[in-house]
């Protein structure tokens, strides 16, 4: 495998990983927001 091709592949992989990471972070924030909403509803029911 030549060096240039390896570099190109690594750069692409890095970019793909960053995109994937951003997507995961967004999903995590969304999940946290949903969880907080659920928590709030549970607390309201306990009153």
C-alpha positions in Angstrom: 0.0 0.0 0.0 1.5 3.3 -1.0 1.9 6.2 1.5 -0.3 8.7 -0.2 -3.2 6.3 -0.4 -2.8 5.5 3.3 -2.8 9.2 4.2 -5.9 9.8 2.2 -7.6 6.9 3.8 -6.7 8.1 7.3 -8.0 11.6 6.6 -11.3 10.2 5.3 -11.6 8.0 8.3 -10.9 10.9 10.6 -13.5 13.0 8.9 -16.0 10.2 9.1 -15.3 9.6 12.8 -15.8 13.3 13.5 -19.1 13.3 11.7 -20.1 10.2 13.6 -19.1 11.7 16.9 -21.1 14.9 16.3 -24.1 12.7 15.5 -23.7 10.7 18.7 -23.3 13.9 20.7 -26.5 15.3 19.2 -28.4 12.1 20.0 -27.0 12.2 23.6 -28.2 15.7 24.1 -31.6 14.8 22.7 -31.8 11.8 25.0 -30.8 13.9 28.1 -33.5 16.4 27.2 -36.1 13.7 27.0 -35.0 12.2 30.2 -35.2 15.6 32.0 -38.7 16.0 30.6 -39.7 12.6 31.9 -38.2 13.3 35.3 -40.2 16.5 35.5 -43.4 14.7 34.7 -42.7 12.1 37.4 -42.1 14.8 40.0 -45.3 16.5 39.1 -47.2 13.2 39.5 -45.6 12.6 42.9 -47.0 15.9 44.3 
